[in-house]
Amino acid sequence: MKAKLTGVDLINYKADTKRSLLLNMWKFRALYVIAIPGILYFIIFKYLPLAGSVIAFQNYNIFKGFTGSEWVGLEHFRTMFQYQDFGRILSNTILLGLYDLIFAFPAPILLALLLNEIRLVFYKRFLQTVVYMPHFLSWVIVSGIALGILSPGTGIVNQALQAFGFEPIYFLGENSYIRTILISSGIWRDSGYGTIIYLAALAGINPDLYEAAEVDGAGRWKQTLAITLPSLIPTIMILFLLHIGRFLDLGFERVWVFLNALNTGNGEILDTYIYKAGLLSQQYSYTTAVGLFKSVVGLILVLIGNILSKKTTGESLY
């Protein structure tokens, strides 16, 4: 039987634990110092601004501030759900988030697997550099490239259509094409950069596993299914959970640069609506309520996804 800890033993145990914690912190002090800028960034730009969410429950007046503004409770949330176009804007955001999850999320995985199969080191590094480069272009430049490619008069796509006898199409002027353009441009811009983490995970797989599989007669395809993909599951699940946390956060710049009066029906999302209602119309409290709604939905999705992931794969964020 275990002997019960006396009060003195418990005090000594806590003291030893505290002493070992301080010793470990001192031992790895360089890492803690390096982490300080990142910690300060999150405190200043992520946590402190959360205090501003209180204006979602006020009729905020910039001259009266937080303390002098009138409290209105959930009035702005009721206004949000009663707004006649809110359902359309929310459905656009959900559909674009769903398409991004289905098509854009697997793209870096597939690209990393393809790059991993290249055996010529120089050619592999060259291709990695090529696919990384679009990520460093701003969305303004990406929209300009898309506009040039899809232009009704001079765009290469419409020139190809005309060569086959079809009429030119103004892609950015029709609601039916805007979602495809947004998702495909996002895949082109970010899928290459997203391969960095997956390639790092692939580099950590024990090569003895592939040698053993090769001895057993497994080809590259069977090795991918039996070794590569199972080894990537932990990384995929963590990034998947992080991705669904941004499910309603497609990005303001990504969408705004493609919008015009002809495609807002299917292209307007919560981020662009917040910009127009909040900054242009100065409805600060109302748009804070919309933003808070987005954040709560993202938090709920992360919590649900984390529980399901932990139960099914054993991998989770916490």
Salt bridges, closest charged atoms under 4 A:
ASP16 OD1 - ARG19 NH1 2.69
ASP85 OD2 - ARG88 NH2 3.87
ASP100 OD2 - HIS243 NE2 3.47
ASP100 OD1 - ARG254 NH2 3.26
GLU117 OE1 - ARG119 NH2 3.92
GLU117 OE1 - ARG220 NE 3.05
ASP190 OD1 - HIS135 ND1 3.04
ASP190 OD1 - ARG189 NH1 2.93
ASP249 OD1 - LYS294 NZ 3.52
GLU268 OE1 - ARG88 NH2 3.39
GLU268 OE2 - LYS276 NZ 2.72
ASP271 OD1 - LYS294 NZ 2.45
